[in-house]
């Protein structure tokens, strides 16, 4: 039987760490020398660059404050009146679009349904709101605060 020899690593972990730290220290010294040179001979350009950075950040912040969109208010449409009248969620959507002044075809396109379906919903809304015309239905819905 032959005894196997284990190979020694060429470089130990300790010496590898020491080399890494020495290299990092050298890079740090070189960077500091470059910074010192820049600060000494280019101080005006450095100050202008820092001032430009401050104004850039300030401009972004002011722009964000000025042009921030307010979160849209979620209107539930007087749920008590809706439930009392028996207006379904789909009928409520149709009523909102009626209040926005859309025609049956536009409402059908918006909701992805047939114009005949919209006519049915409008007819049921007229019955539930006891109105003879679409404008009267919207007026009554606004009076009840179902729509804005």
Secondary structure as UniProt FT lines:
FT   HELIX           13..41
FT   HELIX           43..66
FT   HELIX           79..85
FT   HELIX           89..99
FT   TURN            100..101
FT   HELIX           104..111
FT   HELIX           115..128
FT   TURN            129..130
FT   HELIX           134..143
FT   TURN            144..145
//
